[in-house]
Amino acid sequence: MDLGIAGRWALVCAASKGLGKGCAQALAHEGVNLVINARSEQPLDATAQELRASNPNIEVKAVAGDIGTDAVRQAVLSACPRVDILVNNNGGPPPGDFRDWTREDWQAAVDANMITPIELIKATVDTMAANGFGRVINITSGAVKAPIDILGLSNGARSGLTGFIAGLARQPQLAGNNVTINNLLPGSFDTERLRNNLEISAQKQNQTIEAIREQRVQSIPAQRFGTAEEFGTFCAFLCSAQAGYMTGQNILLDGGSYPGTF
Ligand code: NAP
């Protein structure tokens, strides 16, 4: 299926590894030019090289830095000749107990996982609307639908973004001009972040990583973790020409983990 987006430009944040990289790879496969970002230069450049090699017909630019800062947001926007597609992604807030969190901890989480995507959306959607095409995907978390107790900072900050997007996506000046904004909610995907979390759980519970991994996998109806590749392919479809009638949605990709009927 031709997704009808070859030649467009996408800005994919936090994309040297994991889910962001999966999205960049799938968009590259569709012939989309890319600006990718992450903090560490070396893995980011390596990913940019991989993407160029995967499709010699596209241009790939890499901008290193913390996407939570104004300067880096300006730099990624300046590097992108035209943002047709925006994939908002960032590191997730740390786990913990709300009794230990300070005002600064909350501000950092809200800044990274709510205000940063909103700032990038603000900088791009009106031009998308003027061009008659725009796709915004926010990578949030299954925790928005089914909160995870130790991830209170994530539950709170990402739910704030979700509430805001629900209103924004329905503005006729956006939806009526073929600009869609949707949230992708990952369950358990086999990325470096997930592997680090398994290691921490294994240490805490004095078990092997393999044992913890097996317990987690058994709790998922699909009996496996998701892959960044399948996450990216789904994201690319949401960015397609064909996906123009879907906006303001929260789509769970979790192998059936969420137990509700809807
Ligand atoms: P990952 O494998 O650790 O990759 C994270 C990527 O983001 C890396 O490229 C990292 O590169 C970049 N990054 C982190 N902080 C950044 C910042 N401040 N500015 C720019 N780039 C930054 O993580 P992932 O599993 O793909 O997770 C991506 C997002 O999905 C996270 O918010 C995570 O909480 C959420 N999520 C993941 C899962 C899952 O199962 N994997 C489930 C639910 C939610 P640098 O470190 O070099 O910056």
py3Dmol code that shows the C-alpha trace and the ligand (Angstrom):
import py3Dmol

protein = """\
ATOM      1  CA  MET A   1       0.000   0.000   0.000  1.00  0.00           C
ATOM      2  CA  ASP A   2       1.401   3.390  -1.000  1.00  0.00           C
ATOM      3  CA  LEU A   3       0.851   5.740   1.964  1.00  0.00           C
ATOM      4  CA  GLY A   4       1.016   8.796  -0.308  1.00  0.00           C
ATOM      5  CA  ILE A   5       3.582  10.705   1.775  1.00  0.00           C
ATOM      6  CA  ALA A   6       6.806  10.283  -0.247  1.00  0.00           C
ATOM      7  CA  GLY A   7       8.658  13.599  -0.513  1.00  0.00           C
ATOM      8  CA  ARG A   8       7.087  15.068   2.624  1.00  0.00           C
ATOM      9  CA  TRP A   9       9.168  16.235   5.612  1.00  0.00           C
ATOM     10  CA  ALA A  10       8.849  14.811   9.112  1.00  0.00           C
ATOM     11  CA  LEU A  11      10.314  15.950  12.403  1.00  0.00           C
ATOM     12  CA  VAL A  12      10.735  12.958  14.717  1.00  0.00           C
ATOM     13  CA  CYS A  13      11.818  13.827  18.255  1.00  0.00           C
ATOM     14  CA  ALA A  14      13.812  11.501  20.525  1.00  0.00           C
ATOM     15  CA  ALA A  15      14.534   9.186  17.621  1.00  0.00           C
ATOM     16  CA  SER A  16      18.037   7.692  17.934  1.00  0.00           C
ATOM     17  CA  LYS A  17      16.640   4.567  19.626  1.00  0.00           C
ATOM     18  CA  GLY A  18      13.465   2.742  20.521  1.00  0.00           C
ATOM     19  CA  LEU A  19       9.991   3.831  19.471  1.00  0.00           C
ATOM     20  CA  GLY A  20      11.090   7.148  17.958  1.00  0.00           C
ATOM     21  CA  LYS A  21      13.644   5.354  15.798  1.00  0.00           C
ATOM     22  CA  GLY A  22      10.985   2.832  14.756  1.00  0.00           C
ATOM     23  CA  CYS A  23       8.797   5.716  13.558  1.00  0.00           C
ATOM     24  CA  ALA A  24      11.703   7.329  11.671  1.00  0.00           C
ATOM     25  CA  GLN A  25      12.550   4.005   9.988  1.00  0.00           C
ATOM     26  CA  ALA A  26       8.974   3.436   8.825  1.00  0.00           C
ATOM     27  CA  LEU A  27       8.677   7.000   7.502  1.00  0.00           C
ATOM     28  CA  ALA A  28      12.035   6.648   5.699  1.00  0.00           C
ATOM     29  CA  HIS A  29      10.704   3.478   4.084  1.00  0.00           C
ATOM     30  CA  GLU A  30       7.782   5.546   2.742  1.00  0.00           C
ATOM     31  CA  GLY A  31      10.150   8.113   1.200  1.00  0.00           C
ATOM     32  CA  VAL A  32       9.648  10.813   3.833  1.00  0.00           C
ATOM     33  CA  ASN A  33      12.559  13.231   4.430  1.00  0.00           C
ATOM     34  CA  LEU A  34      13.524  13.433   8.075  1.00  0.00           C
ATOM     35  CA  VAL A  35      14.853  15.635  10.814  1.00  0.00           C
ATOM     36  CA  ILE A  36      15.660  13.414  13.784  1.00  0.00           C
ATOM     37  CA  ASN A  37      16.716  14.393  17.278  1.00  0.00           C
ATOM     38  CA  ALA A  38      18.168  12.926  20.498  1.00  0.00           C
ATOM     39  CA  ARG A  39      20.605  14.207  23.109  1.00  0.00           C
ATOM     40  CA  SER A  40      23.677  12.009  22.463  1.00  0.00           C
ATOM     41  CA  GLU A  41      25.347  12.805  19.168  1.00  0.00           C
ATOM     42  CA  GLN A  42      27.014   9.488  18.381  1.00  0.00           C
ATOM     43  CA  PRO A  43      23.962   7.162  18.425  1.00  0.00           C
ATOM     44  CA  LEU A  44      21.930   9.884  16.701  1.00  0.00           C
ATOM     45  CA  ASP A  45      24.438  10.143  13.849  1.00  0.00           C
ATOM     46  CA  ALA A  46      24.573   6.351  13.575  1.00  0.00           C
ATOM     47  CA  THR A  47      20.769   6.239  13.252  1.00  0.00           C
ATOM     48  CA  ALA A  48      20.831   9.022  10.661  1.00  0.00           C
ATOM     49  CA  GLN A  49      23.361   6.996   8.616  1.00  0.00           C
ATOM     50  CA  GLU A  50      21.185   3.879   8.872  1.00  0.00           C
ATOM     51  CA  LEU A  51      18.149   5.821   7.672  1.00  0.00           C
ATOM     52  CA  ARG A  52      20.051   7.302   4.686  1.00  0.00           C
ATOM     53  CA  ALA A  53      21.291   3.841   3.773  1.00  0.00           C
ATOM     54  CA  SER A  54      17.760   2.418   4.032  1.00  0.00           C
ATOM     55  CA  ASN A  55      16.461   4.866   1.419  1.00  0.00           C
ATOM     56  CA  PRO A  56      18.952   6.824  -0.692  1.00  0.00           C
ATOM     57  CA  ASN A  57      16.096   8.947  -2.107  1.00  0.00           C
ATOM     58  CA  ILE A  58      15.498  10.810   1.138  1.00  0.00           C
ATOM     59  CA  GLU A  59      17.311  13.553   3.010  1.00  0.00           C
ATOM     60  CA  VAL A  60      18.016  12.948   6.715  1.00  0.00           C
ATOM     61  CA  LYS A  61      19.220  15.661   9.077  1.00  0.00           C
ATOM     62  CA  ALA A  62      20.250  15.027  12.692  1.00  0.00           C
ATOM     63  CA  VAL A  63      19.993  17.697  15.391  1.00  0.00           C
ATOM     64  CA  ALA A  64      21.449  16.733  18.790  1.00  0.00           C
ATOM     65  CA  GLY A  65      20.155  18.184  22.051  1.00  0.00           C
ATOM     66  CA  ASP A  66      17.477  18.057  24.728  1.00  0.00           C
ATOM     67  CA  ILE A  67      14.109  18.557  23.018  1.00  0.00           C
ATOM     68  CA  GLY A  68      12.824  19.974  26.308  1.00  0.00           C
ATOM     69  CA  THR A  69      14.816  23.179  25.740  1.00  0.00           C
ATOM     70  CA  ASP A  70      13.713  26.162  23.656  1.00  0.00           C
ATOM     71  CA  ALA A  71      17.065  26.309  21.856  1.00  0.00           C
ATOM     72  CA  VAL A  72      16.859  22.704  20.632  1.00  0.00           C
ATOM     73  CA  ARG A  73      13.217  23.074  19.613  1.00  0.00           C
ATOM     74  CA  GLN A  74      14.213  26.120  17.546  1.00  0.00           C
ATOM     75  CA  ALA A  75      17.132  24.172  16.043  1.00  0.00           C
ATOM     76  CA  VAL A  76      15.019  21.188  14.959  1.00  0.00           C
ATOM     77  CA  LEU A  77      12.361  23.479  13.493  1.00  0.00           C
ATOM     78  CA  SER A  78      14.993  25.485  11.599  1.00  0.00           C
ATOM     79  CA  ALA A  79      16.528  22.279  10.211  1.00  0.00           C
ATOM     80  CA  CYS A  80      13.194  21.144   8.748  1.00  0.00           C
ATOM     81  CA  PRO A  81      12.316  22.996   5.524  1.00  0.00           C
ATOM     82  CA  ARG A  82       8.597  22.238   6.067  1.00  0.00           C
ATOM     83  CA  VAL A  83       7.076  20.200   8.877  1.00  0.00           C
ATOM     84  CA  ASP A  84       4.349  18.084   7.255  1.00  0.00           C
ATOM     85  CA  ILE A  85       4.580  15.406   9.935  1.00  0.00           C
ATOM     86  CA  LEU A  86       5.475  15.894  13.593  1.00  0.00           C
ATOM     87  CA  VAL A  87       6.178  12.914  15.838  1.00  0.00           C
ATOM     88  CA  ASN A  88       6.422  14.105  19.433  1.00  0.00           C
ATOM     89  CA  ASN A  89       8.465  11.860  21.675  1.00  0.00           C
ATOM     90  CA  ASN A  90      10.721  12.292  24.690  1.00  0.00           C
ATOM     91  CA  GLY A  91      12.212  10.311  27.553  1.00  0.00           C
ATOM     92  CA  GLY A  92       9.706   9.356  30.233  1.00  0.00           C
ATOM     93  CA  PRO A  93       9.741  10.727  33.806  1.00  0.00           C
ATOM     94  CA  PRO A  94      11.355   8.533  36.498  1.00  0.00           C
ATOM     95  CA  PRO A  95       9.302   6.177  38.688  1.00  0.00           C
ATOM     96  CA  GLY A  96       8.833   6.833  42.405  1.00  0.00           C
ATOM     97  CA  ASP A  97       6.468   7.741  45.227  1.00  0.00           C
ATOM     98  CA  PHE A  98       4.545  11.021  45.061  1.00  0.00           C
ATOM     99  CA  ARG A  99       5.466  11.720  48.686  1.00  0.00           C
ATOM    100  CA  ASP A 100       9.063  12.239  47.577  1.00  0.00           C
ATOM    101  CA  TRP A 101       8.370  14.449  44.565  1.00  0.00           C
ATOM    102  CA  THR A 102       9.024  18.160  44.759  1.00  0.00           C
ATOM    103  CA  ARG A 103       7.449  20.989  42.794  1.00  0.00           C
ATOM    104  CA  GLU A 104      10.600  20.896  40.598  1.00  0.00           C
ATOM    105  CA  ASP A 105      10.077  17.178  39.826  1.00  0.00           C
ATOM    106  CA  TRP A 106       6.522  17.912  38.707  1.00  0.00           C
ATOM    107  CA  GLN A 107       7.609  20.911  36.680  1.00  0.00           C
ATOM    108  CA  ALA A 108      10.263  18.813  34.909  1.00  0.00           C
ATOM    109  CA  ALA A 109       7.739  16.082  34.037  1.00  0.00           C
ATOM    110  CA  VAL A 110       5.097  18.517  32.814  1.00  0.00           C
ATOM    111  CA  ASP A 111       7.723  20.424  30.831  1.00  0.00           C
ATOM    112  CA  ALA A 112       9.091  17.294  29.124  1.00  0.00           C
ATOM    113  CA  ASN A 113       5.921  15.315  28.478  1.00  0.00           C
ATOM    114  CA  MET A 114       3.237  17.989  28.137  1.00  0.00           C
ATOM    115  CA  ILE A 115       4.591  21.459  27.345  1.00  0.00           C
ATOM    116  CA  THR A 116       7.377  20.361  24.956  1.00  0.00           C
ATOM    117  CA  PRO A 117       4.979  18.634  22.526  1.00  0.00           C
ATOM    118  CA  ILE A 118       2.508  21.527  22.852  1.00  0.00           C
ATOM    119  CA  GLU A 119       5.240  24.054  21.947  1.00  0.00           C
ATOM    120  CA  LEU A 120       6.175  22.049  18.844  1.00  0.00           C
ATOM    121  CA  ILE A 121       2.529  21.691  17.855  1.00  0.00           C
ATOM    122  CA  LYS A 122       2.036  25.435  18.310  1.00  0.00           C
ATOM    123  CA  ALA A 123       5.004  26.140  16.031  1.00  0.00           C
ATOM    124  CA  THR A 124       3.773  23.889  13.214  1.00  0.00           C
ATOM    125  CA  VAL A 125       0.027  23.235  12.949  1.00  0.00           C
ATOM    126  CA  ASP A 126      -1.135  26.547  11.506  1.00  0.00           C
ATOM    127  CA  THR A 127       1.310  26.214   8.601  1.00  0.00           C
ATOM    128  CA  MET A 128       0.177  22.604   8.126  1.00  0.00           C
ATOM    129  CA  ALA A 129      -3.414  23.871   7.937  1.00  0.00           C
ATOM    130  CA  ALA A 130      -2.450  26.542   5.405  1.00  0.00           C
ATOM    131  CA  ASN A 131      -0.792  23.780   3.298  1.00  0.00           C
ATOM    132  CA  GLY A 132      -3.861  21.522   3.554  1.00  0.00           C
ATOM    133  CA  PHE A 133      -1.929  18.590   5.046  1.00  0.00           C
ATOM    134  CA  GLY A 134      -0.538  17.838   8.482  1.00  0.00           C
ATOM    135  CA  ARG A 135      -0.103  14.838  10.741  1.00  0.00           C
ATOM    136  CA  VAL A 136       0.850  15.057  14.414  1.00  0.00           C
ATOM    137  CA  ILE A 137       1.511  11.920  16.435  1.00  0.00           C
ATOM    138  CA  ASN A 138       2.224  12.146  20.146  1.00  0.00           C
ATOM    139  CA  ILE A 139       3.871   9.099  21.686  1.00  0.00           C
ATOM    140  CA  THR A 140       2.346   8.947  25.168  1.00  0.00           C
ATOM    141  CA  SER A 141       1.779   5.731  27.155  1.00  0.00           C
ATOM    142  CA  GLY A 142      -0.752   3.044  27.969  1.00  0.00           C
ATOM    143  CA  ALA A 143      -0.486   4.543  31.483  1.00  0.00           C
ATOM    144  CA  VAL A 144      -2.775   7.356  30.283  1.00  0.00           C
ATOM    145  CA  LYS A 145      -5.618   4.828  30.051  1.00  0.00           C
ATOM    146  CA  ALA A 146      -4.614   2.497  32.868  1.00  0.00           C
ATOM    147  CA  PRO A 147      -2.335   4.308  35.336  1.00  0.00           C
ATOM    148  CA  ILE A 148       0.749   2.580  36.722  1.00  0.00           C
ATOM    149  CA  ASP A 149       1.182   3.451  40.421  1.00  0.00           C
ATOM    150  CA  ILE A 150       4.944   4.067  40.452  1.00  0.00           C
ATOM    151  CA  LEU A 151       4.725   6.207  37.290  1.00  0.00           C
ATOM    152  CA  GLY A 152       2.647   8.999  38.817  1.00  0.00           C
ATOM    153  CA  LEU A 153       4.692  11.750  37.127  1.00  0.00           C
ATOM    154  CA  SER A 154       4.053  10.120  33.751  1.00  0.00           C
ATOM    155  CA  ASN A 155       0.352   9.413  34.471  1.00  0.00           C
ATOM    156  CA  GLY A 156      -0.183  13.057  35.417  1.00  0.00           C
ATOM    157  CA  ALA A 157       1.883  14.890  32.791  1.00  0.00           C
ATOM    158  CA  ARG A 158       0.784  12.718  29.873  1.00  0.00           C
ATOM    159  CA  SER A 159      -2.880  12.917  30.887  1.00  0.00           C
ATOM    160  CA  GLY A 160      -2.533  16.708  30.797  1.00  0.00           C
ATOM    161  CA  LEU A 161      -1.278  16.479  27.220  1.00  0.00           C
ATOM    162  CA  THR A 162      -4.062  14.039  26.327  1.00  0.00           C
ATOM    163  CA  GLY A 163      -6.768  16.378  27.620  1.00  0.00           C
ATOM    164  CA  PHE A 164      -5.317  19.320  25.743  1.00  0.00           C
ATOM    165  CA  ILE A 165      -5.016  17.365  22.466  1.00  0.00           C
ATOM    166  CA  ALA A 166      -8.638  16.204  22.721  1.00  0.00           C
ATOM    167  CA  GLY A 167      -9.739  19.820  22.414  1.00  0.00           C
ATOM    168  CA  LEU A 168      -7.118  21.025  19.942  1.00  0.00           C
ATOM    169  CA  ALA A 169      -7.549  18.192  17.431  1.00  0.00           C
ATOM    170  CA  ARG A 170     -11.217  19.115  17.067  1.00  0.00           C
ATOM    171  CA  GLN A 171     -10.657  22.725  16.069  1.00  0.00           C
ATOM    172  CA  PRO A 172     -12.263  23.110  12.628  1.00  0.00           C
ATOM    173  CA  GLN A 173      -9.339  25.267  11.427  1.00  0.00           C
ATOM    174  CA  LEU A 174      -7.131  22.192  11.914  1.00  0.00           C
ATOM    175  CA  ALA A 175      -9.399  19.165  11.337  1.00  0.00           C
ATOM    176  CA  GLY A 176     -11.123  21.008   8.490  1.00  0.00           C
ATOM    177  CA  ASN A 177      -7.805  21.537   6.731  1.00  0.00           C
ATOM    178  CA  ASN A 178      -6.597  17.930   6.792  1.00  0.00           C
ATOM    179  CA  VAL A 179      -4.474  18.350   9.925  1.00  0.00           C
ATOM    180  CA  THR A 180      -4.892  15.382  12.253  1.00  0.00           C
ATOM    181  CA  ILE A 181      -3.520  14.994  15.779  1.00  0.00           C
ATOM    182  CA  ASN A 182      -3.526  11.571  17.413  1.00  0.00           C
ATOM    183  CA  ASN A 183      -1.858   9.945  20.394  1.00  0.00           C
ATOM    184  CA  LEU A 184      -0.181   6.539  20.263  1.00  0.00           C
ATOM    185  CA  LEU A 185      -0.209   4.712  23.610  1.00  0.00           C
ATOM    186  CA  PRO A 186       2.492   2.036  23.855  1.00  0.00           C
ATOM    187  CA  GLY A 187       2.119  -0.892  26.221  1.00  0.00           C
ATOM    188  CA  SER A 188       5.315  -2.954  26.640  1.00  0.00           C
ATOM    189  CA  PHE A 189       7.773  -2.563  23.756  1.00  0.00           C
ATOM    190  CA  ASP A 190      11.160  -4.201  23.636  1.00  0.00           C
ATOM    191  CA  THR A 191      13.377  -1.102  23.771  1.00  0.00           C
ATOM    192  CA  GLU A 192      16.400  -0.046  25.787  1.00  0.00           C
ATOM    193  CA  ARG A 193      14.073   1.707  28.263  1.00  0.00           C
ATOM    194  CA  LEU A 194      12.078  -1.466  28.845  1.00  0.00           C
ATOM    195  CA  ARG A 195      15.259  -3.523  29.224  1.00  0.00           C
ATOM    196  CA  ASN A 196      16.605  -1.039  31.804  1.00  0.00           C
ATOM    197  CA  ASN A 197      13.331  -1.221  33.735  1.00  0.00           C
ATOM    198  CA  LEU A 198      13.471  -5.036  33.732  1.00  0.00           C
ATOM    199  CA  GLU A 199      17.004  -4.884  35.098  1.00  0.00           C
ATOM    200  CA  ILE A 200      15.941  -2.551  37.934  1.00  0.00           C
ATOM    201  CA  SER A 201      12.984  -4.817  38.818  1.00  0.00           C
ATOM    202  CA  ALA A 202      15.248  -7.871  38.760  1.00  0.00           C
ATOM    203  CA  GLN A 203      17.694  -6.233  41.166  1.00  0.00           C
ATOM    204  CA  LYS A 204      14.898  -5.067  43.500  1.00  0.00           C
ATOM    205  CA  GLN A 205      13.225  -8.465  43.577  1.00  0.00           C
ATOM    206  CA  ASN A 206      16.509 -10.381  43.670  1.00  0.00           C
ATOM    207  CA  GLN A 207      15.575 -12.365  40.549  1.00  0.00           C
ATOM    208  CA  THR A 208      17.164 -12.839  37.143  1.00  0.00           C
ATOM    209  CA  ILE A 209      16.217 -10.502  34.281  1.00  0.00           C
ATOM    210  CA  GLU A 210      15.026 -13.550  32.340  1.00  0.00           C
ATOM    211  CA  ALA A 211      12.594 -14.464  35.156  1.00  0.00           C
ATOM    212  CA  ILE A 212      11.218 -10.911  35.344  1.00  0.00           C
ATOM    213  CA  ARG A 213      10.954 -10.743  31.545  1.00  0.00           C
ATOM    214  CA  GLU A 214       9.051 -14.039  31.464  1.00  0.00           C
ATOM    215  CA  GLN A 215       6.582 -12.844  34.154  1.00  0.00           C
ATOM    216  CA  ARG A 216       5.950  -9.631  32.215  1.00  0.00           C
ATOM    217  CA  VAL A 217       5.485 -11.464  28.918  1.00  0.00           C
ATOM    218  CA  GLN A 218       3.073 -13.932  30.517  1.00  0.00           C
ATOM    219  CA  SER A 219       0.906 -11.020  31.700  1.00  0.00           C
ATOM    220  CA  ILE A 220       0.386  -9.810  28.106  1.00  0.00           C
ATOM    221  CA  PRO A 221      -2.373 -11.543  26.111  1.00  0.00           C
ATOM    222  CA  ALA A 222      -0.151 -11.471  22.980  1.00  0.00           C
ATOM    223  CA  GLN A 223       2.495 -13.334  25.079  1.00  0.00           C
ATOM    224  CA  ARG A 224       5.297 -11.101  23.835  1.00  0.00           C
ATOM    225  CA  PHE A 225       6.595  -7.543  23.895  1.00  0.00           C
ATOM    226  CA  GLY A 226       5.911  -5.298  20.931  1.00  0.00           C
ATOM    227  CA  THR A 227       8.697  -4.270  18.556  1.00  0.00           C
ATOM    228  CA  ALA A 228       9.754  -0.742  17.634  1.00  0.00           C
ATOM    229  CA  GLU A 229       9.303  -1.751  13.979  1.00  0.00           C
ATOM    230  CA  GLU A 230       5.605  -2.575  14.378  1.00  0.00           C
ATOM    231  CA  PHE A 231       5.083   0.580  16.430  1.00  0.00           C
ATOM    232  CA  GLY A 232       6.755   2.632  13.679  1.00  0.00           C
ATOM    233  CA  THR A 233       4.727   1.031  10.908  1.00  0.00           C
ATOM    234  CA  PHE A 234       1.511   1.879  12.733  1.00  0.00           C
ATOM    235  CA  CYS A 235       2.724   5.460  13.204  1.00  0.00           C
ATOM    236  CA  ALA A 236       3.505   5.722   9.474  1.00  0.00           C
ATOM    237  CA  PHE A 237      -0.055   4.668   8.633  1.00  0.00           C
ATOM    238  CA  LEU A 238      -1.437   7.394  10.933  1.00  0.00           C
ATOM    239  CA  CYS A 239       0.773   9.835   8.999  1.00  0.00           C
ATOM    240  CA  SER A 240      -0.525   8.595   5.641  1.00  0.00           C
ATOM    241  CA  ALA A 241      -2.684  10.430   3.138  1.00  0.00           C
ATOM    242  CA  GLN A 242      -5.347   7.763   3.781  1.00  0.00           C
ATOM    243  CA  ALA A 243      -5.601   8.474   7.532  1.00  0.00           C
ATOM    244  CA  GLY A 244      -7.071  11.965   7.135  1.00  0.00           C
ATOM    245  CA  TYR A 245     -10.447  11.164   8.726  1.00  0.00           C
ATOM    246  CA  MET A 246      -9.033  10.051  12.081  1.00  0.00           C
ATOM    247  CA  THR A 247      -8.194  12.753  14.578  1.00  0.00           C
ATOM    248  CA  GLY A 248      -8.188  13.314  18.349  1.00  0.00           C
ATOM    249  CA  GLN A 249      -7.849   9.587  19.033  1.00  0.00           C
ATOM    250  CA  ASN A 250      -5.884   7.645  21.639  1.00  0.00           C
ATOM    251  CA  ILE A 251      -4.714   4.387  20.155  1.00  0.00           C
ATOM    252  CA  LEU A 252      -3.415   1.637  22.408  1.00  0.00           C
ATOM    253  CA  LEU A 253      -0.759  -0.689  21.034  1.00  0.00           C
ATOM    254  CA  ASP A 254      -0.394  -3.121  23.915  1.00  0.00           C
ATOM    255  CA  GLY A 255      -0.892  -6.714  22.763  1.00  0.00           C
ATOM    256  CA  GLY A 256      -4.309  -6.781  24.472  1.00  0.00           C
ATOM    257  CA  SER A 257      -3.069  -5.772  27.944  1.00  0.00           C
ATOM    258  CA  TYR A 258      -5.772  -3.180  28.634  1.00  0.00           C
ATOM    259  CA  PRO A 259      -8.656  -5.290  29.960  1.00  0.00           C
ATOM    260  CA  GLY A 260     -11.637  -3.051  29.121  1.00  0.00           C
ATOM    261  CA  THR A 261     -14.252  -3.652  26.411  1.00  0.00           C
ATOM    262  CA  PHE A 262     -13.667  -0.168  24.955  1.00  0.00           C
TER     263      PHE A 262
END
"""
ligand_1 = """\
48
NAP
P 14.353 4.427 24.631
O 14.537 3.136 23.939
O 15.090 4.683 25.895
O 14.680 5.606 23.595
C 14.511 6.934 23.990
C 14.984 7.860 22.892
O 14.691 9.199 23.296
C 16.490 7.807 22.672
O 16.758 8.069 21.323
C 16.986 8.956 23.559
O 18.255 9.393 23.132
C 15.873 9.982 23.310
N 15.709 10.995 24.347
C 15.499 10.797 25.672
N 15.386 11.961 26.309
C 15.513 12.931 25.366
C 15.484 14.349 25.406
N 15.314 15.012 26.555
N 15.629 15.034 24.244
C 15.811 14.384 23.082
N 15.843 13.039 22.979
C 15.708 12.325 24.116
O 12.814 4.685 25.026
P 11.456 4.125 24.355
O 11.124 2.827 25.002
O 11.548 4.218 22.885
O 10.390 5.162 24.927
C 9.990 6.309 24.209
C 8.843 6.978 24.990
O 7.745 6.065 25.068
C 9.210 7.330 26.436
O 8.584 8.540 26.804
C 8.624 6.189 27.222
O 8.308 6.560 28.545
C 7.364 5.899 26.422
N 6.889 4.522 26.654
C 7.637 3.448 26.308
C 7.146 2.178 26.568
C 7.934 0.943 26.198
O 7.495 -0.164 26.516
N 9.068 1.040 25.550
C 5.897 2.011 27.170
C 5.155 3.130 27.509
C 5.664 4.402 27.252
P 19.227 10.194 24.143
O 19.228 9.445 25.427
O 20.558 10.214 23.447
O 18.643 11.553 24.272
"""
view = py3Dmol.view(width=600, height=400)
view.addModel(protein, "pdb")
view.setStyle({"model": 0}, {"cartoon": {"style": "trace"}})
view.addModel(ligand_1, "xyz")
view.setStyle({"model": 1}, {"stick": {}})
view.zoomTo()
view.show()
